[in-house]
Amino acid sequence: MNEMQNPPPDLETGHRNTPRFAVSIAQNICDVQAAQRLRYLVFVSELGGDGPLVDHDAQLEQDRFDAHAVHLLLRDTTRAENDQVVGVYRLLTEKAAVAAGRFYCESEYDLSRLKTSRLRLLELGRSCLHPDYRGGTAMMHLWQALADYVQAQEIDVLFGVASFHGTDLDRLAAPLSLLFHRHLAPEPFLVQAKGAGAVDFAPLPADQIDRVAAMRDTPPLIKAYLRIGGVVGQGVFVDHAFNTTDVCLILPTSRISTRQKQIYSRPLADG
């Protein structure tokens, strides 16, 4: 399933009122289901995903990791009370991963280097925004809350699967090649794709890449992580069931510059 994929951004014009944002951690099953309903809208209805625990009748995109995770919820309090969640992040700590049996993306990537690094890890997943809230300030509100959580938990490394839509590696060759030429993780963080869908992707020569076009074809959320110091693991994972090509994004918090930290965690006014 697309872990950190955002569809192309739009402006926040799909709602009538100026949004008033509030971010909180899910406190009960109703909060978690509100996150799962938004995930269903984005990952299932919009992007065509599915999964063994997806509840199509109730329109809930769910899996076995949800019970162990921290769910960040972005609400627009100007909306109807039962329809306020417009953005979500799922956070899985090392302790939660032990309880769940593994990290989510360990089905696609060998995380041995990260798990033996003695660094404090946090897996990011299921990040998405309601279609009406893309391209505005909504994601920054989620990122502010994420930055607060990362600081409070003294996290050293953020990581998670990020998806390109589609499985045609020839079509994705340019953006993938640019990632591996310019943003490949250093050895201590160089996780490796594994399993039946793993492909040891061979990048195009650097002089054959149209960098402008390649960046245009890179999902917005991937570009956002690259801007604040994110890097990618070795190889890609082609998921034919969900029609995605996945990379593993790793963000050591030490790589975030002082200026970038200010952008990443600056206070934001409502709206």
C-alpha positions as CSV (number, residue, x, y, z in Angstrom):
1,M,0.0,0.0,0.0
2,N,1.2,3.5,-0.7
3,E,2.9,4.5,2.5
4,M,3.8,8.1,2.1
5,Q,2.4,9.0,-1.3
6,N,0.5,12.3,-1.9
7,P,-1.3,12.7,-5.1
8,P,-0.5,15.9,-7.1
9,P,-1.2,19.0,-5.0
10,D,-4.2,21.3,-5.5
11,L,-5.1,24.6,-3.8
12,E,-7.3,24.6,-0.6
13,T,-10.3,25.7,-2.6
14,G,-12.7,22.7,-2.1
15,H,-14.2,24.0,1.1
16,R,-16.3,27.2,1.5
17,N,-14.9,28.5,4.8
18,T,-11.4,29.5,5.7
19,P,-10.0,26.4,7.4
20,R,-9.2,26.4,11.1
21,F,-6.7,23.7,11.8
22,A,-6.0,21.7,14.9
23,V,-3.7,18.7,15.3
24,S,-3.9,16.0,17.9
25,I,-3.0,12.4,18.6
26,A,-5.9,9.9,18.3
27,Q,-7.3,9.1,21.7
28,N,-9.8,6.4,21.0
29,I,-11.2,4.0,18.3
30,C,-13.4,6.8,16.9
31,D,-10.4,8.9,16.3
32,V,-8.5,6.0,14.6
33,Q,-11.5,5.2,12.4
34,A,-11.7,8.9,11.4
35,A,-8.1,8.5,10.1
36,Q,-9.0,5.2,8.4
37,R,-11.9,6.9,6.6
38,L,-9.6,9.5,5.2
39,R,-7.1,6.9,4.2
40,Y,-9.9,5.0,2.4
41,L,-10.8,8.1,0.5
42,V,-7.2,8.7,-0.7
43,F,-5.6,5.3,-0.9
44,V,-8.6,3.2,-2.0
45,S,-11.1,5.4,-3.7
46,E,-8.6,7.8,-5.3
47,L,-5.6,5.6,-5.9
48,G,-7.1,2.2,-6.3
49,G,-5.4,0.4,-3.4
50,D,-6.7,-2.5,-1.4
51,G,-5.7,-4.8,1.4
52,P,-6.9,-7.9,3.4
53,L,-8.3,-5.8,6.2
54,V,-9.8,-3.0,4.2
55,D,-13.5,-2.6,5.1
56,H,-15.2,-1.5,1.9
57,D,-18.7,-1.4,3.5
58,A,-17.6,1.0,6.3
59,Q,-15.0,2.6,4.0
60,L,-12.1,2.1,6.4
61,E,-8.5,1.6,5.1
62,Q,-6.9,-0.4,7.9
63,D,-4.3,-3.0,8.7
64,R,-2.8,-4.8,11.6
65,F,-0.3,-2.1,12.4
66,D,-3.0,0.5,13.3
67,A,-3.5,-1.0,16.7
68,H,0.1,-0.4,17.7
69,A,0.7,3.0,16.1
70,V,0.4,6.7,17.1
71,H,-2.0,8.5,14.8
72,L,-1.6,12.2,14.2
73,L,-4.9,13.8,13.1
74,L,-5.2,17.2,11.3
75,R,-8.7,18.6,11.7
76,D,-10.5,21.5,10.1
77,T,-12.8,22.5,12.8
78,T,-15.0,24.5,10.4
79,R,-16.3,21.2,8.9
80,A,-19.1,19.1,10.3
81,E,-18.1,17.4,13.5
82,N,-18.1,13.9,12.0
83,D,-16.0,14.9,9.0
84,Q,-13.3,17.1,10.4
85,V,-10.2,14.9,9.9
86,V,-8.5,16.2,6.7
87,G,-4.9,14.9,7.2
88,V,-3.2,12.0,9.0
89,Y,0.2,10.5,9.8
90,R,0.8,7.1,11.2
91,L,3.8,6.8,13.5
92,L,5.4,3.5,14.5
93,T,8.1,3.5,17.3
94,E,10.6,0.7,17.8
95,K,8.6,-0.6,20.8
96,A,5.4,-0.5,18.8
97,A,7.1,-2.4,15.9
98,V,8.2,-5.1,18.4
99,A,4.5,-5.5,19.5
100,A,3.4,-5.6,15.9
101,G,6.0,-8.1,14.9
102,R,8.0,-5.8,12.6
103,F,8.0,-2.4,11.1
104,Y,5.5,-2.0,8.2
105,C,8.1,-1.6,5.5
106,E,10.2,-4.6,6.6
107,S,8.1,-6.6,4.1
108,E,9.9,-4.6,1.3
109,Y,13.2,-3.5,2.8
110,D,15.9,-5.0,4.9
111,L,16.2,-2.6,7.9
112,S,19.1,-4.4,9.6
113,R,21.4,-1.5,9.4
114,L,18.9,0.9,11.0
115,K,17.8,-1.6,13.7
116,T,21.4,-2.4,14.8
117,S,22.5,1.3,14.7
118,R,21.4,2.0,18.3
119,L,19.7,5.1,17.0
120,R,16.1,5.9,18.0
121,L,13.9,5.1,15.0
122,L,10.4,6.2,14.0
123,E,8.6,4.9,11.0
124,L,6.3,7.3,9.1
125,G,3.4,5.9,7.2
126,R,-0.1,6.5,5.8
127,S,0.5,10.2,5.3
128,C,-2.3,11.8,3.3
129,L,-4.4,14.9,2.9
130,H,-8.0,15.3,1.9
131,P,-8.1,16.4,-1.8
132,D,-9.5,19.8,-0.8
133,Y,-6.4,20.7,1.3
134,R,-3.5,20.0,-0.9
135,G,-1.1,22.7,-1.9
136,G,-1.9,25.0,1.1
137,T,-0.7,25.1,4.7
138,A,-2.4,21.9,5.9
139,M,0.8,19.7,5.5
140,M,2.8,22.3,7.4
141,H,0.5,21.9,10.4
142,L,1.0,18.1,10.3
143,W,4.8,18.6,10.0
144,Q,4.8,21.0,13.0
145,A,3.1,18.4,15.1
146,L,5.4,15.7,13.8
147,A,8.4,17.8,14.7
148,D,7.1,18.3,18.2
149,Y,6.7,14.5,18.6
150,V,10.1,13.8,17.2
151,Q,11.7,16.2,19.6
152,A,9.8,14.9,22.6
153,Q,10.7,11.3,21.8
154,E,14.3,12.2,21.0
155,I,14.1,10.4,17.6
156,D,17.4,10.1,15.6
157,V,16.1,8.7,12.3
158,L,12.8,8.9,10.5
159,F,12.0,6.5,7.7
160,G,9.2,5.0,5.6
161,V,8.2,3.7,2.2
162,A,7.3,6.3,-0.4
163,S,5.5,5.5,-3.6
164,F,5.5,6.5,-7.2
165,H,2.2,5.7,-9.0
166,G,2.6,2.9,-11.5
167,T,5.0,0.0,-12.1
168,D,6.5,0.9,-15.4
169,L,10.2,1.4,-14.5
170,D,11.0,2.7,-18.0
171,R,8.5,5.5,-17.5
172,L,9.9,6.2,-14.0
173,A,13.5,5.8,-15.0
174,A,14.3,9.5,-15.0
175,P,12.9,10.5,-11.5
176,L,14.2,7.3,-9.9
177,S,17.7,7.8,-11.5
178,L,17.9,11.3,-10.2
179,L,17.0,10.0,-6.7
180,F,19.8,7.4,-6.8
181,H,22.4,9.8,-8.3
182,R,21.8,12.7,-5.9
183,H,20.1,11.3,-2.8
184,L,21.4,7.8,-2.2
185,A,21.8,7.1,1.6
186,P,25.3,6.8,3.1
187,E,26.4,3.4,4.1
188,P,25.2,3.4,7.7
189,F,21.6,4.0,6.4
190,L,21.7,2.1,3.1
191,V,18.8,-0.2,3.5
192,Q,18.2,-2.7,0.7
193,A,15.0,-3.7,-1.1
194,K,14.1,-7.4,-0.6
195,G,11.5,-9.9,-1.5
196,A,9.7,-10.9,-4.7
197,G,9.1,-7.3,-5.8
198,A,12.6,-6.0,-5.2
199,V,14.5,-4.6,-8.2
200,D,18.1,-3.6,-8.0
201,F,17.4,-0.6,-10.2
202,A,20.3,0.6,-12.5
203,P,20.1,4.4,-12.8
204,L,20.4,6.1,-16.2
205,P,23.7,8.0,-16.8
206,A,23.5,11.4,-15.1
207,D,24.0,13.2,-18.4
208,Q,20.9,11.5,-19.9
209,I,18.5,12.8,-17.2
210,D,16.3,15.9,-17.8
211,R,16.5,17.1,-14.2
212,V,13.6,19.5,-14.4
213,A,11.3,16.9,-15.9
214,A,12.5,14.3,-13.5
215,M,11.7,16.5,-10.5
216,R,8.3,17.3,-11.9
217,D,7.5,13.6,-12.1
218,T,8.6,13.1,-8.5
219,P,5.7,13.0,-5.9
220,P,5.4,16.2,-3.9
221,L,5.9,14.5,-0.5
222,I,9.1,12.8,-1.7
223,K,10.4,16.2,-2.8
224,A,9.5,17.7,0.5
225,Y,11.6,15.1,2.4
226,L,14.5,15.6,0.0
227,R,14.5,19.3,0.7
228,I,15.0,18.8,4.4
229,G,17.8,16.2,4.1
230,G,16.1,12.9,3.2
231,V,17.9,10.1,1.4
232,V,16.8,6.9,-0.3
233,G,17.8,3.2,0.3
234,Q,19.2,0.9,-2.4
235,G,16.8,-0.6,-4.9
236,V,13.1,-0.3,-5.5
237,F,10.1,-2.5,-4.7
238,V,7.6,-2.9,-7.4
239,D,4.1,-3.6,-5.9
240,H,1.9,-4.8,-8.8
241,A,-1.0,-5.5,-6.5
242,F,-1.2,-1.8,-5.6
243,N,0.2,-0.4,-8.9
244,T,3.1,1.4,-7.2
245,T,6.9,1.5,-7.3
246,D,8.3,2.1,-3.8
247,V,11.5,3.6,-2.4
248,C,12.6,3.7,1.2
249,L,13.1,7.3,2.4
250,I,15.4,7.8,5.4
251,L,15.8,11.1,7.3
252,P,18.5,11.3,10.0
253,T,17.4,14.2,12.1
254,S,21.0,15.3,12.3
255,R,20.9,16.1,8.6
256,I,18.3,18.8,9.0
257,S,20.0,22.2,8.9
258,T,19.1,24.9,11.4
259,R,17.3,26.9,8.8
260,Q,15.4,23.8,7.6
261,K,14.4,22.9,11.2
262,Q,12.9,26.4,11.5
263,I,10.8,25.8,8.4
264,Y,10.0,22.3,9.5
265,S,8.8,23.2,13.0
266,R,7.9,26.9,12.9
267,P,4.6,28.0,14.6
268,L,1.7,28.4,12.2
269,A,-1.4,30.5,12.6
270,D,-4.8,28.8,11.9
271,G,-5.6,28.7,8.2
